[in-house]
């Protein structure tokens, strides 16, 4: 039953007011607060297939899919059955379990990694991968790209310094300068900047970390050959290439973005981070790579990493079941649905006279309200945020839940059927007209 607030206040508004009294900003991850688009966030009561239902009883077609994990849609019956069976056996043991071994085997089977270590969040995965890279190489400098988000690791919440090859400064209060003074932040898709950084600091660089296909400034695909260039540059200088597939892994394709261009171009990462889909909607993530690197981890090696809930039997059961159900047919369905939505959105925006660019990485995509292609973070920031907010609210009012930020990826699932797609297509023309009537900018927040 919908939550029944006192008086005539909508349930989501009442809950948001209560949440703000006990939680910073009323949310547990920033973009959920709707600061980037304005208005009151919807508190979701339940989800089924391609649909969300809020506490007021309103239904929405879901185009965030929990920011990627729900590849099969919400409450998939086989995933639920597996999880329910696992729960009856207990929820956490603090010991090794069979599901974690089987999930590791499934990941190794699908990807270039040889060994995997489980953690509970994408932030833990990237933090641990960087620690391992430093321990393996004996070096301390980390290279990342502006606009690529790798969780709230202090060293990676960094902003670019005063030049293309100068060390970073903290990107948020609370991160001391000492945490970012060994981080180089470069423009994405800029080979010259990478070459300059390695020419100057190559013998100090432990690793370069990049989203395999960035989705946290909106979807910005690597230019042809860029990942291969990064992998080769790292090899040439004795650094490790860390491919962050927390978002793209098993979502952009059956393998991840590596499966889209790695097999074609021949690049293989030294370390890979995973999350989202591999947890089946539960808090789970992982990092993996070549056996000789992974075996530097405790208890085999000297690099320490641990976690009480790592490899949790419920989360690994959900992830394993999801991956086993993620067949070629599932990816074909999601790809076809995404293509339909992309095409219809572009047609609606064109008809309304709204400048736009649609960019994809496998089944993930973003729509930038800009008149130029987006190849780096500076390009992404040219998107019309005020127009996007108008577009977002028009879609929401018509029963379609988009990412509440102009800088996020859109996700569909195998549960997006004809009814769900038709609801999206019917809403797009009015939303495009709302965007056309609005210009300006707002402030974007991370999820």
Order of alpha helices (4+ residues) and beta strands (2+ residues): alpha-beta-beta-beta-alpha-alpha-beta-alpha-beta-beta-beta-alpha-beta-alpha-beta-alpha-beta-beta-beta-alpha-alpha-alpha-beta-beta-alpha-alpha-beta-alpha
